[in-house]
């Protein structure tokens, strides 16, 4: 599985003929646009779950949860040099 961060209006190509465009969002909602051939069946996970009557089959459906951003050990350190203009003018 691939996990990536994208900005609004960026897109991802899947194969040669499926394009996912990230339109942005608010809070817990993300808007995407899917440009794909009509022959390709695209179904939302909630619809699939509602169609499954058997609780065992429903429990086998993959679940994805939001992860926090990168753990601290993977974050780049923000090193900024603070310059003091008064100290520089004395030299």
C-alpha positions as CSV (number, residue, x, y, z in Angstrom):
1,X,0.0,0.0,0.0
2,X,1.2,3.5,-0.9
3,X,0.7,6.4,1.5
4,X,1.5,9.9,0.4
5,X,0.7,13.5,1.1
6,X,-0.9,15.6,-1.6
7,X,-1.9,19.2,-2.0
8,X,-5.2,20.4,-3.4
9,X,-5.5,20.0,-7.2
10,X,-2.7,17.5,-7.4
11,X,-3.5,14.2,-9.1
12,X,-2.4,10.6,-9.2
13,X,-2.4,8.4,-12.2
14,X,-3.3,4.7,-11.8
15,X,-2.3,2.9,-14.9
16,X,-2.7,4.8,-18.1
17,X,-6.4,5.7,-17.9
18,X,-7.4,6.3,-14.3
19,X,-6.8,9.8,-12.8
20,X,-7.5,10.7,-9.1
21,X,-7.7,14.4,-8.6
22,X,-7.6,15.7,-5.0
23,X,-9.9,18.8,-4.8
24,X,-9.3,19.6,-1.1
25,X,-11.6,19.4,1.8
26,X,-12.5,20.4,5.3
27,X,-12.2,18.7,8.6
28,X,-12.7,14.9,8.1
29,X,-14.0,15.2,4.5
30,X,-11.8,15.0,1.4
31,X,-13.2,15.7,-2.1
32,X,-11.8,13.7,-5.0
33,X,-12.6,13.5,-8.6
34,X,-12.1,10.1,-10.4
35,X,-11.6,10.3,-14.1
36,X,-11.9,6.7,-15.4
37,X,-13.4,4.7,-18.3
38,X,-17.1,3.9,-18.0
39,X,-16.4,0.2,-18.1
40,X,-14.5,0.4,-14.8
41,X,-16.7,-0.3,-11.8
42,X,-16.1,2.2,-8.9
43,X,-17.9,1.6,-5.7
44,X,-17.6,3.4,-2.4
45,X,-16.7,1.3,0.7
46,X,-19.9,2.2,2.6
47,X,-22.0,0.8,-0.3
48,X,-20.1,-2.4,-0.3
49,X,-20.5,-2.8,3.5
50,X,-24.3,-2.2,3.3
51,X,-24.6,-4.9,0.6
52,X,-22.9,-7.5,2.8
53,X,-25.5,-9.2,5.1
54,X,-23.1,-11.8,6.6
55,X,-21.3,-10.3,9.7
56,X,-18.3,-12.6,9.1
57,X,-17.8,-11.3,5.6
58,X,-18.3,-7.7,6.8
59,X,-15.6,-8.2,9.5
60,X,-13.2,-9.4,6.7
61,X,-13.5,-6.1,4.8
62,X,-10.3,-4.1,5.0
63,X,-10.3,-1.2,7.4
64,X,-8.2,1.9,7.1
65,X,-7.7,4.4,9.9
66,X,-6.3,7.8,9.8
67,X,-2.7,7.9,11.1
68,X,-1.1,10.8,12.8
69,X,1.3,12.7,10.6
70,X,4.9,11.4,10.7
71,X,6.2,10.2,14.1
72,X,8.7,12.7,15.6
73,X,11.7,10.5,14.6
74,X,10.8,10.9,10.9
75,X,10.3,14.6,10.9
76,X,12.9,16.9,9.6
77,X,14.4,19.2,12.1
78,X,13.5,22.8,11.6
79,X,16.9,24.5,12.0
80,X,16.6,28.3,11.7
81,X,19.3,30.8,12.5
82,X,18.1,33.8,14.3
83,X,20.2,36.8,13.5
84,X,20.5,39.7,15.7
85,X,20.7,42.9,13.5
86,X,22.1,44.9,16.4
87,X,25.0,42.5,17.0
88,X,25.8,42.5,13.2
89,X,26.0,46.3,13.0
90,X,28.7,46.4,15.8
91,X,31.2,44.4,13.6
